[in-house]
Amino acid sequence: MSRFYRILISLGIVVAILILPFKTQALAAPTSSTAISANDFLILGVEKTSQGNLQQAIEDFTQAIALDSNLAVAYINRCLVYIQLGDYQYATEDCTQALQYNPNNVEAYLNRGLAYYRQGRYQAAVADYNQVTQFNPVDYRAYYNRGLARFEQEDYQGAIADYNQALRQILQQDNQQLATIYNDRGLAYLQQGNLSGAMLDFSRAIRLNVNDARAYYNRGCACHRQGDYAGAIRDFTHSLQHHPNQAEAYVNRGLVRYQIGYQQAAFEDLYRAAKCFCNQRQMRAYRQTLNLIQKLRQPSPISFEVA
């Protein structure tokens, strides 16, 4: 069976904030009306982005660029909005343009690295995050995001090293992002077969964010690999309490229940999973789930694997 119910991975901590221009200082030379107008559009774009009006934000940043083509911050902000819209090619072009005006701009490298990551261009993403760590060695975002890229390259030890560095640099009061980093480091440990390390990190993530459905789901996978079926069912159930439409959790809980002989409950979970996949228009996963149900109902032994 295709492992469509694989471990969830983080899409990454938000890597940049929208940037407003610096206010004019007292006694500064007067600015031209064109510059003021460009900054006005820049401010409007930031406001539209915060309101979720992304297309209008693109138009405002474009107007700012039309009035002042050297306004690097407008390219950076438009890049970030393009990332949110999934237009990664436009995003990389904007950040590249911003870097033409300021080759040391950390936010441009961060944003372009994220766009490369979303395109699956992991080595290019790593290269951009390397630049950030050179300019600002204490920026935890660069280490964390580079860890995500290295994970996708199956460089799990490199990913763990980056997550460790991110944990050293991040503010310890930021529980939600701490939980995210522990979650992803746990996944790297899990891929290495270090179940105790993975369990410890997933548990840390849960302590920091008790509503983290992903941490419960991932710990459930680790429990199953340890042979702790009751623990796996418990964690998949907790994950579903916080994320009721997580089809993968239904699949995995169903498979564990089937494995320990609770067939009726197993098929109930698998049918719920199929319904969730269908509602989410994941039709390939929907068909695979129905196929799995059919195979499990056959009298011959069926081998399967929980994520």
Buried (B, 14 or more C-beta within 10 A) or exposed (E): BEEBBEBBBBEBBEBBEBBBBEEEEEEEEEEEEEBBBBBBBBBBBBBBBEEEBBEBBBBBBBBBBEBBEEBBBBBBBBBBBBBEBEBBEBBBBBBBBBBEBBEEBBBBBBBBBBBBBBBEBBEBBBBBBEBBBEEBEEBBBBBBBBBBBBBBBEBBEBBBBBBEBBBEBBEEEBEEBBBBBBBBBBBBBBBBEBBEBBBBBBBBBBBBBEEBBBBBBBBBBBBBBBEBBEBBBBBBEBBBEBBEEBBBBBBBBBBBBBBEEBEEBBBBBBBBBBBBBBEEEBEEBBEBBBEBBEEBEEEEEEEEEBB
